[in-house]
Amino acid sequence: MNSRERVLTTFEHQEPDKIPIDFGGNQSGIHIIAYKNLLKYLDIDDKNIKYCDFIQQLAYPCEELLKRFEVDIRWLRPPKSLLPENFMPIIEGKYIGIYDQFGVFWGDSKEKDVKEILYYSPQIHPLEDLNTINQIKNFDWPDGTDKKPFKGLREQAKKLRKNTQYAIAVPPLGCNFEYTTFLFGFKKALSHLRRKPELIVAAMEELKKYWTDYATTFLNEIKFNNEFYVDIVAVNSDLAMQTGPLMDPEKIYVPIIKPIERDFSQKLHSLANIKINFHCCGSIAPFIPHFADIQYDAVNPVQIGAYDMEPCSLKKRFGEIITFWGGLCDSQHTLPYGPLKKIENEVKYNLECFKKGGGYIASSVHNITSEVPPENITTMFDTLIKYRKY
């Protein structure tokens, strides 16, 4: 099997020849500090280091590294979204950082040395003081039909599809509920969800409109003779924390959030013959049946260190209804600290839990953080490569 066949086979819950491997996505990537250390350790020279996600400080992995780890997926990114290693954020009041398209400012203290900032958090929330549905509707929402951010994307997609046999994935084309926590602020968004849910619904409806336009524009840029040069699209929306859901799944998620997420998922599936990889951190077991019902094809990052997220249990309960994407090694405890033998044993155990019957794509549990030693990263991937065959 080639890489694309391998990935698509496992999505059908059939066993491919090997477990597919992912590395380099927005939630399966690597911090630029860890990336540089890894390149040095493996004696790989990347002469053009770039950020693929400046907010998370994620590096854009070079092809030599992707081949070294036998990665089956290539992430298709608009060239304009890749920022040079020497990119400098702006100062806004007491913060340094960048604005996103919605007017959320992602930053940290301007008193810090930029080299000491490991990632940027939402600091300015443009909907924070809005209290009515009309105010939210009249907010200056961005234009999802703007093609300018996608300049060069078409050529890149064609090159990937024509010259390689990798599965092609694209970074998040949507983020509905979670983005309300950035727009209002986390505490206010959760307060509104319980006390003024109509405000969250109004914001999510506007977000859905934007992301639908954005996804349509993006996908049409990589359409050739009625064929879309993409296999997987990502969608984000964190709904849980380490110990459990952020809200009652049945009383709040199902009536308020799920209908909007379902509408968006159906729209994506209607636009192109694609699989949806849904990113949701934390203890998400109660949500998984709903994710399958919404027609999310995979769930990522499978945070195995969270409550009720034991790999074999997840596979037994939900392995027939959804593909697990991630879950390779506990990124909060095992991967950063080792020892190497523990990393190897954990990877072997998790593979045995997830691989049976297909429905598994192996990757790190979320992004590899700055402090993770290169030998730990290499051990994780080399163990995966050694035991990935069916």
C-alpha positions as CSV (number, residue, x, y, z in Angstrom):
1,M,0.0,0.0,0.0
2,N,1.1,3.6,-0.5
3,S,0.6,6.2,2.2
4,R,-2.7,7.5,0.9
5,E,-4.2,4.0,0.5
6,R,-3.0,3.2,4.0
7,V,-4.7,6.2,5.6
8,L,-8.0,5.8,3.7
9,T,-8.1,2.1,4.5
10,T,-7.8,2.7,8.2
11,F,-10.6,5.3,8.0
12,E,-12.9,2.5,6.7
13,H,-12.0,0.4,9.8
14,Q,-10.1,-2.1,7.9
15,E,-6.6,-3.1,8.6
16,P,-3.9,-1.6,6.2
17,D,-0.5,-3.1,5.9
18,K,0.9,-0.7,8.5
19,I,-0.5,1.8,11.0
20,P,-0.5,5.2,9.3
21,I,1.7,7.9,10.9
22,D,1.0,11.6,11.2
23,F,3.4,14.3,12.3
24,G,3.3,18.1,11.5
25,G,-0.3,19.1,11.9
26,N,-1.6,21.9,14.1
27,Q,-2.3,19.4,16.8
28,S,0.4,16.8,15.9
29,G,3.3,19.1,15.5
30,I,6.4,20.2,17.3
31,H,7.5,23.3,19.1
32,I,10.2,25.2,17.2
33,I,12.7,24.7,20.1
34,A,12.2,21.0,20.2
35,Y,12.4,20.9,16.4
36,K,15.8,22.6,16.3
37,N,17.1,20.2,19.0
38,L,15.7,17.2,17.1
39,L,17.3,18.3,13.8
40,K,20.7,18.6,15.5
41,Y,20.3,15.2,17.2
42,L,19.4,13.5,13.9
43,D,22.0,15.5,11.9
44,I,19.3,17.0,9.6
45,D,19.8,20.4,8.1
46,D,16.7,22.6,7.5
47,K,18.1,25.7,5.8
48,N,14.7,27.4,5.8
49,I,13.0,27.0,9.2
50,K,9.5,28.4,9.3
51,Y,6.5,28.6,11.7
52,C,3.4,26.8,10.5
53,D,1.6,28.1,13.5
54,F,3.1,31.2,15.2
55,I,0.6,31.3,18.1
56,Q,1.6,27.8,19.1
57,Q,5.2,28.3,18.0
58,L,5.1,25.2,15.8
59,A,7.8,24.5,13.3
60,Y,7.0,23.5,9.7
61,P,8.8,20.1,9.5
62,C,11.2,19.6,6.6
63,E,10.7,16.8,4.2
64,E,13.8,15.0,5.3
65,L,12.5,14.7,8.9
66,L,9.0,13.6,7.7
67,K,10.7,10.8,5.6
68,R,12.9,9.8,8.5
69,F,9.8,9.2,10.6
70,E,7.9,7.5,7.7
71,V,5.1,10.0,7.9
72,D,2.1,9.1,5.7
73,I,0.4,12.5,5.7
74,R,1.4,15.9,4.3
75,W,-0.3,19.0,5.6
76,L,-1.3,21.4,2.9
77,R,-0.9,25.0,4.1
78,P,-1.4,28.3,2.2
79,P,2.2,29.5,1.6
80,K,1.2,32.9,3.1
81,S,0.5,31.2,6.5
82,L,4.1,30.1,6.9
83,L,6.1,32.7,8.8
84,P,9.9,33.0,8.8
85,E,11.9,32.0,11.8
86,N,12.8,35.7,12.5
87,F,9.2,36.9,12.4
88,M,8.5,39.6,15.0
89,P,5.2,40.0,16.7
90,I,3.7,43.5,17.4
91,I,3.2,45.3,20.7
92,E,-0.3,46.1,21.8
93,G,-0.6,47.9,25.1
94,K,1.1,45.7,27.7
95,Y,1.3,42.7,25.4
96,I,3.4,41.5,22.5
97,G,1.8,39.1,20.0
98,I,-0.5,39.0,16.9
99,Y,-4.1,39.6,16.0
100,D,-6.1,36.9,14.3
101,Q,-8.8,37.5,11.7
102,F,-11.5,37.9,14.3
103,G,-9.7,40.6,16.3
104,V,-8.6,38.3,19.1
105,F,-5.1,39.4,20.2
106,W,-2.8,36.4,21.1
107,G,0.1,37.6,23.2
108,D,2.2,37.6,26.3
109,S,3.8,40.3,28.4
110,K,5.8,42.8,26.4
111,E,8.4,42.8,29.2
112,K,9.5,39.3,28.2
113,D,12.2,38.5,25.8
114,V,10.5,37.1,22.7
115,K,12.8,34.1,22.8
116,E,11.5,33.2,26.2
117,I,7.8,33.1,25.1
118,L,6.9,29.5,24.5
119,Y,3.4,30.2,23.0
120,Y,0.9,33.0,22.8
121,S,-2.5,33.1,24.7
122,P,-5.7,35.1,23.9
123,Q,-5.4,38.4,25.8
124,I,-7.9,40.8,24.0
125,H,-11.4,39.4,23.5
126,P,-13.4,41.5,21.1
127,L,-16.8,40.2,22.2
128,E,-16.1,40.6,25.9
129,D,-18.4,43.6,26.5
130,L,-21.2,42.6,24.0
131,N,-24.4,41.7,25.8
132,T,-27.1,41.3,23.1
133,I,-27.7,39.2,20.0
134,N,-27.9,42.2,17.8
135,Q,-24.5,43.4,19.0
136,I,-23.0,40.1,18.2
137,K,-24.6,39.9,14.7
138,N,-23.4,43.5,14.0
139,F,-19.8,42.7,15.0
140,D,-17.3,43.2,12.1
141,W,-17.0,39.5,11.2
142,P,-14.2,38.6,8.7
143,D,-14.9,37.7,5.1
144,G,-14.5,33.9,4.5
145,T,-14.8,34.4,0.7
146,D,-11.5,36.3,0.5
147,K,-9.1,34.4,-1.7
148,K,-6.0,36.4,-0.9
149,P,-4.8,34.2,2.0
150,F,-4.8,31.2,-0.3
151,K,-2.4,32.5,-2.9
152,G,-0.1,29.7,-4.1
153,L,-2.3,27.0,-2.5
154,R,-3.6,25.6,-5.8
155,E,-0.1,25.0,-7.2
156,Q,1.1,23.4,-4.0
157,A,-1.9,21.0,-3.9
158,K,-1.4,20.0,-7.5
159,K,2.2,19.3,-6.9
160,L,1.5,17.1,-3.8
161,R,-1.2,15.1,-5.5
162,K,0.6,14.6,-8.8
163,N,4.1,14.0,-7.5
164,T,3.5,12.1,-4.3
165,Q,1.4,9.3,-2.9
166,Y,0.8,10.8,0.5
167,A,-2.6,11.5,2.1
168,I,-3.2,15.2,2.0
169,A,-4.7,16.9,5.1
170,V,-5.5,20.6,5.6
171,P,-5.3,22.6,8.9
172,P,-8.5,23.6,10.7
173,L,-11.2,24.8,8.4
174,G,-13.5,25.5,11.3
175,C,-13.7,26.1,15.0
176,N,-17.1,27.0,16.4
177,F,-17.7,26.6,20.2
178,E,-14.1,26.8,21.2
179,Y,-13.7,30.1,19.4
180,T,-16.4,31.7,21.5
181,T,-14.0,31.2,24.5
182,F,-11.4,33.3,22.6
183,L,-13.9,36.0,21.5
184,F,-15.7,36.4,24.9
185,G,-12.9,35.2,27.1
186,F,-12.9,31.7,28.7
187,K,-14.7,32.5,31.9
188,K,-17.3,34.7,30.3
189,A,-18.0,32.2,27.5
190,L,-18.7,29.4,30.0
191,S,-20.8,31.8,32.1
192,H,-22.9,32.7,29.0
193,L,-23.2,29.1,28.1
194,R,-25.1,28.5,31.4
195,R,-26.8,31.8,31.9
196,K,-27.2,33.4,28.5
197,P,-26.8,30.6,26.0
198,E,-28.5,32.6,23.3
199,L,-25.3,34.8,23.1
200,I,-23.1,31.7,22.6
201,V,-25.6,30.4,19.9
202,A,-25.5,33.8,18.2
203,A,-21.7,33.9,18.1
204,M,-21.5,30.2,16.9
205,E,-24.0,30.9,14.1
206,E,-21.8,33.8,12.9
207,L,-18.7,31.7,13.2
208,K,-20.4,28.9,11.3
209,K,-21.2,31.3,8.5
210,Y,-17.6,32.5,8.3
211,W,-16.1,29.0,8.5
212,T,-18.5,27.7,5.9
213,D,-17.4,30.4,3.5
214,Y,-13.8,29.9,4.4
215,A,-13.9,26.1,3.9
216,T,-15.7,26.6,0.6
217,T,-13.2,29.1,-0.7
218,F,-10.3,26.9,0.5
219,L,-11.6,23.7,-1.0
220,N,-12.5,25.4,-4.3
221,E,-8.9,26.6,-4.6
222,I,-7.7,23.0,-4.7
223,K,-10.4,21.6,-7.0
224,F,-9.3,20.2,-10.4
225,N,-11.8,18.9,-12.9
226,N,-14.3,18.1,-10.1
227,E,-11.7,16.4,-8.0
228,F,-10.5,17.9,-4.7
229,Y,-6.8,17.4,-4.0
230,V,-7.4,16.7,-0.3
231,D,-8.3,13.7,1.8
232,I,-8.8,15.1,5.3
233,V,-9.8,18.4,6.8
234,A,-9.4,19.3,10.4
235,V,-12.0,20.9,12.7
236,N,-11.3,22.1,16.2
237,S,-13.4,22.6,19.3
238,D,-12.2,21.8,22.8
239,L,-15.0,20.7,25.0
240,A,-13.3,19.0,27.9
241,M,-10.5,19.4,30.5
242,Q,-8.2,16.8,32.2
243,T,-10.9,15.5,34.6
244,G,-14.0,15.6,32.4
245,P,-16.3,17.7,30.2
246,L,-16.5,21.5,30.4
247,M,-20.3,21.2,30.4
248,D,-23.0,18.6,30.9
249,P,-23.0,16.7,27.6
250,E,-26.7,15.9,27.6
251,K,-28.1,19.1,29.1
252,I,-25.9,21.7,27.5
253,Y,-23.8,20.2,24.6
254,V,-26.6,18.3,22.9
255,P,-29.3,21.1,22.7
256,I,-27.0,24.1,22.3
257,I,-23.7,23.2,20.6
258,K,-24.2,19.9,18.8
259,P,-26.8,21.2,16.3
260,I,-24.5,23.9,15.0
261,E,-21.5,21.5,14.9
262,R,-23.6,18.9,13.0
263,D,-24.7,21.5,10.4
264,F,-21.1,22.5,9.8
265,S,-20.0,18.9,9.5
266,Q,-22.7,18.1,7.0
267,K,-21.7,21.2,5.0
268,L,-18.1,20.1,4.8
269,H,-19.1,16.6,3.7
270,S,-21.3,18.0,1.1
271,L,-18.5,20.2,-0.3
272,A,-16.1,17.4,-1.0
273,N,-15.5,13.7,-0.5
274,I,-13.3,14.2,2.6
275,K,-12.8,12.8,6.0
276,I,-13.1,15.1,9.1
277,N,-10.5,14.9,11.8
278,F,-12.0,16.5,14.8
279,H,-9.7,17.9,17.5
280,C,-10.9,17.9,21.1
281,C,-8.6,17.7,24.1
282,G,-9.2,16.3,27.5
283,S,-11.5,13.7,28.9
284,I,-13.9,13.3,26.0
285,A,-15.4,9.8,26.3
286,P,-19.0,11.0,26.9
287,F,-18.8,13.0,23.7
288,I,-17.5,10.4,21.4
289,P,-20.9,8.9,20.4
290,H,-22.1,12.4,19.6
291,F,-19.0,13.0,17.4
292,A,-19.7,9.9,15.5
293,D,-23.4,11.0,15.1
294,I,-22.2,14.4,13.8
295,Q,-20.2,12.4,11.2
296,Y,-16.7,13.3,12.4
297,D,-14.6,10.5,11.0
298,A,-11.7,10.8,13.5
299,V,-11.0,12.3,16.9
300,N,-7.7,13.8,17.9
301,P,-5.4,14.0,19.9
302,V,-6.7,11.1,22.2
303,Q,-5.4,12.5,25.4
304,I,-4.6,9.2,27.1
305,G,-3.4,10.8,30.3
306,A,-6.9,12.3,31.0
307,Y,-9.7,10.8,33.0
308,D,-11.4,7.8,31.4
309,M,-9.1,7.8,28.4
310,E,-7.4,4.5,28.8
311,P,-6.5,3.3,25.3
312,C,-7.8,-0.3,25.3
313,S,-11.0,0.9,27.0
314,L,-11.5,3.6,24.3
315,K,-11.0,1.1,21.5
316,K,-13.3,-1.5,23.0
317,R,-16.1,1.1,23.6
318,F,-15.8,3.3,20.5
319,G,-13.4,1.6,18.0
320,E,-16.2,0.6,15.6
321,I,-17.7,4.1,15.3
322,I,-14.7,6.5,15.1
323,T,-11.1,6.5,14.1
324,F,-8.6,7.4,16.8
325,W,-5.9,9.9,15.7
326,G,-3.1,10.4,18.3
327,G,-2.7,8.6,21.6
328,L,0.8,7.4,20.9
329,C,2.6,8.3,24.1
330,D,1.5,10.4,27.2
331,S,2.8,13.8,26.3
332,Q,2.3,15.2,29.8
333,H,4.3,12.6,31.7
334,T,6.0,9.9,29.8
335,L,7.3,11.7,26.6
336,P,9.0,14.6,28.3
337,Y,10.6,12.7,31.1
338,G,11.1,9.1,30.0
339,P,13.0,7.0,30.7
340,L,13.4,5.7,27.2
341,K,12.4,2.2,28.1
342,K,9.1,3.5,29.5
343,I,8.5,5.4,26.3
344,E,9.1,2.3,24.3
345,N,6.8,0.1,26.4
346,E,4.0,2.7,26.5
347,V,4.1,3.1,22.7
348,K,4.0,-0.7,22.2
349,Y,1.0,-1.1,24.6
350,N,-0.9,1.8,23.0
351,L,-0.4,0.4,19.5
352,E,-1.7,-3.0,20.6
353,C,-4.8,-1.3,22.0
354,F,-5.6,0.9,19.1
355,K,-4.5,-1.0,15.9
356,K,-6.9,-4.0,15.8
357,G,-9.4,-3.7,13.0
358,G,-7.9,-0.5,11.6
359,G,-9.4,2.8,12.7
360,Y,-6.2,4.2,14.1
361,I,-3.7,6.9,12.9
362,A,-0.6,7.2,15.2
363,S,0.7,10.5,16.3
364,S,1.8,12.3,19.4
365,V,-0.8,13.4,21.9
366,H,-1.1,17.0,20.8
367,N,2.0,18.9,19.9
368,I,5.5,18.0,21.1
369,T,6.4,20.7,23.6
370,S,9.6,22.7,23.8
371,E,11.3,20.8,26.6
372,V,11.0,17.3,25.2
373,P,14.5,15.8,24.6
374,P,15.2,14.7,21.0
375,E,16.1,11.2,22.1
376,N,12.7,10.8,23.6
377,I,11.0,11.9,20.4
378,T,13.1,9.6,18.3
379,T,12.5,6.7,20.6
380,M,8.7,7.3,20.3
381,F,8.7,7.3,16.5
382,D,11.3,4.5,16.1
383,T,9.3,2.3,18.3
384,L,6.2,3.1,16.3
385,I,8.0,2.3,13.1
386,K,9.3,-1.0,14.5
387,Y,5.9,-2.2,15.6
388,R,3.5,-0.6,13.1
389,K,3.0,-3.6,10.8
390,Y,-0.2,-5.6,10.9
